Amino acid sequence: MLDESRPIFLQIADRIADDVLRGVYAEGDQVPSTNEFAAFHRINPATAGKGVNLLVDRGVLFKKRGIGMFVADGARARIAEERRREFAERYLEPLLAEAQALGLTTRDVVRLVEETDPAHDPSGSPRTAHTDREDQEATS
């Protein structure tokens, strides 16, 4: 389902990138054609093509003339790096600026994240709701 609040071509590009990141399309795999994307989403093929070409420009996809579009070598790592960078810019930089304004150290921020994460266990092993419940019963 497409979201009307963002340009459709960006959503097409993001969905393909998401699929590459999740391993739906491996490096070297062919992705659906712009006509297939257009038919599936009931959009203009030029709009679908704009999204696909955005990924070509970013080095995620490459064209084989007369055959179609394929996932480029290194695409998954490239997408992951872009997403890490976007995550840092969108979430971490404002968080750290606010932490600095509050006089919090990096250690304070890490501690707050750990305390807020319900899956965090100081021993390093993942926690489950069952383990948390057992801990609560043991201390009661």
TATAPE-V825119 format. One record per residue. N is the residue number from 1. RES is the residue in one small letter. SS is DSSP state (alpha for helix, beta for strand, coil for the rest). OMEGA is omega in whole degrees, 0 to 359 (NA if undefined). NEAR is the number of other C-alpha atoms within 12 Angstrom. Layout:
BEGIN
n=(N:N)
res=(RES:RES)
ss=(SS:SS)
omega=(OMEGA:OMEGA)
near=(NEAR:NEAR)
END
This chain:
BEGIN
n=(1:2:3:4:5:6:7:8:9:10:11:12:13:14:15:16:17:18:19:20:21:22:23:24:25:26:27:28:29:30:31:32:33:34:35:36:37:38:39:40:41:42:43:44:45:46:47:48:49:50:51:52:53:54:55:56:57:58:59:60:61:62:63:64:65:66:67:68:69:70:71:72:73:74:75:76:77:78:79:80:81:82:83:84:85:86:87:88:89:90:91:92:93:94:95:96:97:98:99:100:101:102:103:104:105:106:107:108:109:110:111:112:113:114:115:116:117:118:119:120:121:122:123:124:125:126:127:128:129:130:131:132:133:134:135:136:137:138:139:140)
res=(m:l:d:e:s:r:p:i:f:l:q:i:a:d:r:i:a:d:d:v:l:r:g:v:y:a:e:g:d:q:v:p:s:t:n:e:f:a:a:f:h:r:i:n:p:a:t:a:g:k:g:v:n:l:l:v:d:r:g:v:l:f:k:k:r:g:i:g:m:f:v:a:d:g:a:r:a:r:i:a:e:e:r:r:r:e:f:a:e:r:y:l:e:p:l:l:a:e:a:q:a:l:g:l:t:t:r:d:v:v:r:l:v:e:e:t:d:p:a:h:d:p:s:g:s:p:r:t:a:h:t:d:r:e:d:q:e:a:t:s)
ss=(coil:coil:coil:coil:coil:coil:coil:alpha:alpha:alpha:alpha:alpha:alpha:alpha:alpha:alpha:alpha:alpha:alpha:alpha:alpha:alpha:coil:coil:coil:coil:coil:coil:coil:beta:coil:coil:coil:alpha:alpha:alpha:alpha:alpha:alpha:alpha:alpha:coil:coil:coil:alpha:alpha:alpha:alpha:alpha:alpha:alpha:alpha:alpha:alpha:alpha:alpha:alpha:coil:coil:coil:beta:beta:beta:beta:coil:coil:coil:beta:beta:beta:beta:coil:coil:coil:alpha:alpha:alpha:alpha:alpha:alpha:alpha:alpha:alpha:alpha:alpha:alpha:alpha:alpha:alpha:alpha:alpha:alpha:alpha:alpha:alpha:alpha:alpha:alpha:alpha:alpha:alpha:alpha:coil:coil:coil:alpha:alpha:alpha:alpha:alpha:alpha:alpha:alpha:alpha:alpha:alpha:coil:coil:coil:coil:coil:coil:coil:coil:coil:coil:coil:coil:alpha:alpha:alpha:alpha:alpha:alpha:alpha:alpha:alpha:alpha:alpha:coil)
omega=(180:182:183:183:180:178:185:182:177:179:177:179:180:180:178:179:177:180:176:181:181:178:176:174:178:176:182:179:174:176:178:180:177:178:177:176:181:180:182:183:181:179:178:178:178:178:177:179:179:177:179:180:175:179:174:180:180:178:179:179:172:183:166:186:178:182:180:181:183:178:183:173:179:184:182:179:180:179:180:179:177:181:176:180:178:179:180:181:186:187:187:181:176:179:181:177:178:178:179:179:179:181:179:175:176:178:177:180:179:180:178:178:180:180:182:183:182:181:184:174:182:179:179:179:181:179:176:178:180:179:179:180:178:179:180:179:182:181:181:NA)
near=(11:20:14:10:9:12:17:28:31:25:28:38:33:27:28:39:37:25:24:32:25:17:19:19:26:25:27:23:24:23:34:26:28:30:22:22:29:24:16:17:21:17:24:20:23:21:26:33:29:26:32:40:28:23:35:25:16:22:25:40:37:27:25:17:8:7:12:23:30:29:36:29:19:20:33:30:22:24:31:21:15:21:19:15:15:14:15:16:15:14:15:19:15:14:22:22:19:16:20:16:11:13:13:17:17:18:14:16:21:19:16:17:19:19:14:12:15:18:19:21:20:15:9:9:10:16:19:15:14:13:17:17:14:13:14:11:10:9:8:7)
END
